Amino acid sequence: MAAGFRTRKVHVEQSLGDKLKRARVRRKLSVAEIEESTRIRGKFILALESDSWDQIPSEVYGRGYLEAYCDFLHLPTEQMLKQYDKSRAAYNRHTADQPIELAPVSRVSFSRFLVTPRLLMVVCATVVGLGFAAMVGYQINAFASAPMLELVAPAQAQETGMTQLEVGTTNFTLNGRTSKGATVEVNGQPVPVLQDGSFSTTVQVQRGVNAVQVKAESTNGKENIQTLAVTVK
């Protein structure tokens, strides 16, 4: 060694993560054992031991994890928290100074979306086909189902139930509505039906209780029958 020169040991402070990991290894504990005992997820334990502050949700969570970890390892909690605050502040300053890199804006080419006559024909054919299928489906459903039949109680009747009426005379006007194209019969007698499906007829009844049957029949033979119990007072 040359005369006049002295060597000095430079003391480098261990990082917070190094202290935590050394304390855990010294006690021969695995990350899984720490996780089970402290209820801190293993990925956060590893983040603390590697000073990876970007892997911890927030500073508040980091302090809570660190405090629980230090208590379990019997480390000086206050001292470790101060070092955490210092290290976290340095990390925040570093990330704040980093420029924000914007992803390059790629030009959108519209050449692949050119409307050609062939494409236009395909689109038109598809629209026409869907419309035709919807129309056919509607017609099939209408053909397969019984016609609609709605009865309206006469003004002078008192409705006592869904199919029971009380009237004060031996005749009353029965109004109703059915599906277009359907025929209507009241007690076996045909009733004229207007183009909109509405109908109206005068029904003759006797004193006491009368059964009035109203039947609507579609062109495919499907029937909808309703029976009114009409009582003449």
LUMKEMAR-930317 format. One record per residue (C-alpha): residue in one letter; x, y negated, z. Coordinates in steps of 0.001 Angstrom, whole numbers. Layout:
<recs>
+-----+---------+---------+---------+
! res !      c1 !      c2 !      c3 !
+-----+---------+---------+---------+
!   a !       X !       Y !       Z !
...
+-----+---------+---------+---------+
</recs>
This chain:
<recs>
+-----+---------+---------+---------+
! res !      c1 !      c2 !      c3 !
+-----+---------+---------+---------+
!   m !       0 !       0 !       0 !
!   a !    1410 !   -3407 !    -984 !
!   a !    2258 !   -5745 !    1850 !
!   g !    -265 !   -8481 !    2578 !
!   f !   -3315 !   -6566 !    1279 !
!   r !   -5961 !   -5142 !    3577 !
!   t !   -8904 !   -2938 !    2737 !
!   r !  -12331 !   -3815 !    4017 !
!   k !  -15367 !   -1617 !    4150 !
!   v !  -18345 !   -3180 !    2473 !
!   h !  -21546 !   -2325 !    4290 !
!   v !  -24442 !   -1744 !    1928 !
!   e !  -27817 !   -1637 !    3606 !
!   q !  -29822 !    1424 !    2817 !
!   s !  -33071 !     859 !    1011 !
!   l !  -36316 !    1496 !    2797 !
!   g !  -36961 !    4579 !     728 !
!   d !  -33527 !    6035 !    1501 !
!   k !  -34096 !    5632 !    5236 !
!   l !  -37459 !    7386 !    5029 !
!   k !  -36165 !   10253 !    2940 !
!   r !  -33053 !   10747 !    5107 !
!   a !  -35201 !   10834 !    8246 !
!   r !  -37525 !   13405 !    6698 !
!   v !  -34712 !   15600 !    5412 !
!   r !  -32913 !   15359 !    8755 !
!   r !  -36011 !   16811 !   10415 !
!   k !  -36257 !   19486 !    7692 !
!   l !  -39763 !   18459 !    6712 !
!   s !  -41262 !   18816 !    3268 !
!   v !  -43497 !   16265 !    1559 !
!   a !  -46401 !   18703 !    1821 !
!   e !  -45940 !   18975 !    5594 !
!   i !  -45886 !   15178 !    5912 !
!   e !  -49005 !   14924 !    3791 !
!   e !  -50858 !   17452 !    5917 !
!   s !  -49872 !   15766 !    9185 !
!   t !  -50348 !   12106 !    8220 !
!   r !  -53126 !   12472 !    5618 !
!   i !  -51005 !   10355 !    3255 !
!   r !  -51111 !   11705 !    -275 !
!   g !  -47870 !   13216 !   -1451 !
!   k !  -47499 !   10855 !   -4415 !
!   f !  -47586 !    7855 !   -2062 !
!   i !  -44996 !    9459 !     220 !
!   l !  -42686 !    9915 !   -2773 !
!   a !  -43403 !    6328 !   -3867 !
!   l !  -42312 !    5043 !    -445 !
!   e !  -39164 !    7154 !    -498 !
!   s !  -38198 !    5894 !   -3963 !
!   d !  -39194 !    2252 !   -3412 !
!   s !  -41657 !    2572 !   -6300 !
!   w !  -43995 !    -199 !   -5265 !
!   d !  -45866 !     -84 !   -8569 !
!   q !  -47131 !    3384 !   -7571 !
!   i !  -48847 !    2066 !   -4430 !
!   p !  -52311 !     448 !   -4841 !
!   s !  -51565 !   -2750 !   -2895 !
!   e !  -49330 !   -4270 !    -228 !
!   v !  -51972 !   -3655 !    2428 !
!   y !  -52132 !      47 !    1594 !
!   g !  -48339 !     181 !    1473 !
!   r !  -48008 !   -1269 !    4977 !
!   g !  -50591 !    1174 !    6298 !
!   y !  -48859 !    4177 !    4721 !
!   l !  -45458 !    3003 !    5928 !
!   e !  -46653 !    2418 !    9501 !
!   a !  -48176 !    5900 !    9709 !
!   y !  -45070 !    7458 !    8148 !
!   c !  -42709 !    5658 !   10541 !
!   d !  -44775 !    6638 !   13567 !
!   f !  -44623 !   10270 !   12488 !
!   l !  -40835 !   10176 !   11923 !
!   h !  -40266 !    8128 !   15122 !
!   l !  -38613 !    5285 !   13205 !
!   p !  -38648 !    1633 !   14351 !
!   t !  -41922 !     572 !   12806 !
!   e !  -41542 !   -3216 !   13115 !
!   q !  -38068 !   -3183 !   11626 !
!   m !  -39184 !    -978 !    8751 !
!   l !  -42212 !   -3177 !    8073 !
!   k !  -39998 !   -6260 !    7865 !
!   q !  -37758 !   -4501 !    5370 !
!   y !  -40838 !   -3423 !    3424 !
!   d !  -42118 !   -7005 !    3221 !
!   k !  -38708 !   -8189 !    2044 !
!   s !  -38378 !   -5458 !    -564 !
!   r !  -41942 !   -5892 !   -1765 !
!   a !  -41492 !   -9666 !   -2116 !
!   a !  -38389 !   -9129 !   -4218 !
!   y !  -40283 !   -6691 !   -6397 !
!   n !  -43139 !   -9189 !   -6858 !
!   r !  -40700 !  -11933 !   -7885 !
!   h !  -39035 !   -9609 !  -10345 !
!   t !  -42293 !   -8554 !  -11991 !
!   a !  -43515 !  -12153 !  -12113 !
!   d !  -40381 !  -13191 !  -14022 !
!   q !  -40808 !  -10469 !  -16623 !
!   p !  -42182 !  -11749 !  -19947 !
!   i !  -45480 !  -10299 !  -21034 !
!   e !  -45040 !   -8307 !  -24199 !
!   l !  -47982 !   -8457 !  -26534 !
!   a !  -48658 !   -5540 !  -28785 !
!   p !  -48209 !   -6397 !  -32435 !
!   v !  -51426 !   -7086 !  -34254 !
!   s !  -51816 !   -4696 !  -37100 !
!   r !  -53594 !   -5808 !  -40169 !
!   v !  -56772 !   -3975 !  -40911 !
!   s !  -56924 !   -2748 !  -44436 !
!   f !  -60371 !   -2746 !  -45948 !
!   s !  -59334 !    -937 !  -49095 !
!   r !  -60508 !    2370 !  -47687 !
!   f !  -63945 !     921 !  -46968 !
!   l !  -64692 !    -224 !  -50522 !
!   v !  -68306 !     318 !  -51529 !
!   t !  -68269 !    2380 !  -54680 !
!   p !  -71309 !    3281 !  -56789 !
!   r !  -70955 !    6893 !  -55703 !
!   l !  -70901 !    5933 !  -52022 !
!   l !  -73921 !    3706 !  -52522 !
!   m !  -75817 !    6561 !  -54165 !
!   v !  -74945 !    8892 !  -51283 !
!   v !  -76131 !    6352 !  -48686 !
!   c !  -79380 !    5695 !  -50569 !
!   a !  -80026 !    9410 !  -50982 !
!   t !  -79396 !    9973 !  -47282 !
!   v !  -81805 !    7199 !  -46276 !
!   v !  -84479 !    8466 !  -48648 !
!   g !  -83974 !   12014 !  -47438 !
!   l !  -84303 !   11021 !  -43771 !
!   g !  -87435 !    9002 !  -44518 !
!   f !  -88963 !   11881 !  -46439 !
!   a !  -88131 !   14328 !  -43651 !
!   a !  -89716 !   12012 !  -41069 !
!   m !  -92868 !   11665 !  -43193 !
!   v !  -93135 !   15415 !  -43696 !
!   g !  -92620 !   16034 !  -40008 !
!   y !  -95330 !   13542 !  -39123 !
!   q !  -97751 !   15134 !  -41571 !
!   i !  -96985 !   18633 !  -40318 !
!   n !  -97548 !   17541 !  -36742 !
!   a ! -100799 !   15828 !  -37670 !
!   f ! -101926 !   18889 !  -39655 !
!   a ! -101097 !   21352 !  -36877 !
!   s ! -102671 !   19418 !  -34008 !
!   a ! -106337 !   18955 !  -33125 !
!   p ! -107890 !   15576 !  -33968 !
!   m ! -108027 !   12839 !  -31377 !
!   l ! -111453 !   12295 !  -29768 !
!   e ! -112315 !    9382 !  -27474 !
!   l ! -115830 !    8784 !  -26150 !
!   v ! -117081 !    5431 !  -24899 !
!   a ! -119841 !    5378 !  -22266 !
!   p ! -122965 !    3440 !  -23295 !
!   a ! -123508 !      59 !  -21668 !
!   q ! -126657 !    1195 !  -19868 !
!   a ! -125047 !    4373 !  -18474 !
!   q ! -123498 !    4748 !  -15073 !
!   e ! -120388 !    6943 !  -15233 !
!   t ! -120268 !    9308 !  -12249 !
!   g ! -117442 !   11495 !  -13488 !
!   m ! -115216 !   12142 !  -16462 !
!   t ! -117936 !   14163 !  -18276 !
!   q ! -121095 !   13079 !  -16421 !
!   l ! -123376 !   10183 !  -17294 !
!   e ! -126609 !    8848 !  -15818 !
!   v ! -128983 !    6949 !  -18074 !
!   g ! -132385 !    5393 !  -17515 !
!   t ! -134005 !    6322 !  -20856 !
!   t ! -134384 !    9432 !  -23019 !
!   n ! -132119 !    8022 !  -25708 !
!   f ! -128785 !    6238 !  -25573 !
!   t ! -126084 !    5099 !  -27965 !
!   l ! -122861 !    7083 !  -27911 !
!   n ! -119765 !    5426 !  -29340 !
!   g ! -116394 !    7004 !  -29962 !
!   r ! -113271 !    7234 !  -32078 !
!   t ! -111471 !   10102 !  -33784 !
!   s ! -108546 !   10686 !  -36120 !
!   k ! -108821 !    9428 !  -39674 !
!   g ! -110273 !   12054 !  -42007 !
!   a ! -111929 !   14045 !  -39216 !
!   t ! -115640 !   14832 !  -39086 !
!   v ! -117828 !   14469 !  -35993 !
!   e ! -120882 !   16392 !  -34817 !
!   v ! -123078 !   15672 !  -31809 !
!   n ! -125087 !   18694 !  -30673 !
!   g ! -124486 !   20242 !  -34102 !
!   q ! -125690 !   17196 !  -36057 !
!   p ! -123167 !   15411 !  -38305 !
!   v ! -122381 !   11815 !  -37421 !
!   p ! -121032 !    9258 !  -39949 !
!   v ! -117421 !    8313 !  -39305 !
!   l ! -115986 !    5025 !  -40554 !
!   q ! -112610 !    4758 !  -42307 !
!   d ! -110896 !    3656 !  -39084 !
!   g ! -112181 !    6775 !  -37285 !
!   s ! -114878 !    5047 !  -35203 !
!   f ! -118424 !    6354 !  -34977 !
!   s ! -121702 !    5512 !  -33256 !
!   t ! -124941 !    7463 !  -32938 !
!   t ! -128178 !    7538 !  -30944 !
!   v ! -128579 !   10656 !  -28821 !
!   q ! -132025 !   11941 !  -27769 !
!   v ! -132192 !   13562 !  -24323 !
!   q ! -134893 !   14820 !  -21950 !
!   r ! -135678 !   14152 !  -18336 !
!   g ! -133266 !   15925 !  -16035 !
!   v ! -129790 !   17153 !  -16917 !
!   n ! -128755 !   17460 !  -20585 !
!   a ! -125605 !   18879 !  -22153 !
!   v ! -124368 !   16760 !  -25056 !
!   q ! -121581 !   18368 !  -27072 !
!   v ! -119339 !   16203 !  -29243 !
!   k ! -117029 !   17954 !  -31720 !
!   a ! -114353 !   16415 !  -33915 !
!   e ! -112907 !   18629 !  -36661 !
!   s ! -109858 !   17864 !  -38817 !
!   t ! -109412 !   18789 !  -42464 !
!   n ! -107357 !   21833 !  -41466 !
!   g ! -110145 !   23187 !  -39250 !
!   k ! -108639 !   22160 !  -35881 !
!   e ! -111319 !   21176 !  -33356 !
!   n ! -111531 !   18929 !  -30329 !
!   i ! -114725 !   19465 !  -28309 !
!   q ! -115971 !   17446 !  -25348 !
!   t ! -119189 !   18048 !  -23417 !
!   l ! -121107 !   15351 !  -21546 !
!   a ! -123546 !   16157 !  -18738 !
!   v ! -126186 !   13448 !  -19177 !
!   t ! -128802 !   12994 !  -16446 !
!   v ! -131936 !   10989 !  -17179 !
!   k ! -133253 !    9285 !  -14055 !
+-----+---------+---------+---------+
</recs>
